[in-house]
Amino acid sequence: IAQFYFGEQDTALNALLKIKNEHLLNQNALYYSTLGEFYATLGKTKAAFEAYELALQYSQSNSEQNRIQEMIYKLST
């Protein structure tokens, strides 16, 4: 995540995608929320929506779901 915000977006995104199947991250809301944020920042709106939808699917917290829904709303405006 730090790499992404220090200008190494492609490296950070690739690293995040590589670890998707480790430690059940493919079923983790935080993983998909972060992925959505990366995609949104890179202007990959469709991929961001898809990642945020998966984050909502795996989220178990109302506050987390609200935050993800806010991110989806921001993408659509």
Solvent accessible surface area in square Angstrom, and as a share of the most:
residue,aa,sasa,rsa
1,I,123,0.63
2,A,66,0.51
3,Q,76,0.34
4,F,2,0.01
5,Y,116,0.44
6,F,169,0.70
7,G,51,0.49
8,E,86,0.39
9,Q,60,0.27
10,D,99,0.51
11,T,69,0.40
12,A,4,0.03
13,L,12,0.06
14,N,82,0.42
15,A,46,0.35
16,L,21,0.11
17,L,73,0.36
18,K,166,0.70
19,I,69,0.35
20,K,72,0.31
21,N,118,0.60
22,E,88,0.39
23,H,165,0.73
24,L,127,0.63
25,L,39,0.19
26,N,49,0.25
27,Q,102,0.46
28,N,57,0.29
29,A,9,0.07
30,L,114,0.57
31,Y,9,0.04
32,Y,10,0.04
33,S,2,0.01
34,T,17,0.10
35,L,11,0.06
36,G,0,0.00
37,E,59,0.27
38,F,2,0.01
39,Y,30,0.12
40,A,31,0.24
41,T,82,0.48
42,L,58,0.29
43,G,57,0.55
44,K,99,0.42
45,T,58,0.34
46,K,154,0.65
47,A,29,0.22
48,A,0,0.00
49,F,59,0.25
50,E,92,0.41
51,A,5,0.04
52,Y,1,0.00
53,E,93,0.42
54,L,64,0.32
55,A,0,0.00
56,L,38,0.19
57,Q,122,0.54
58,Y,66,0.25
59,S,10,0.06
60,Q,178,0.79
61,S,45,0.29
62,N,118,0.60
63,S,82,0.53
64,E,49,0.22
65,Q,54,0.24
66,N,84,0.43
67,R,101,0.37
68,I,0,0.00
69,Q,96,0.42
70,E,102,0.46
71,M,43,0.19
72,I,29,0.15
73,Y,145,0.55
74,K,132,0.56
75,L,39,0.19
76,S,76,0.49
77,T,117,0.68
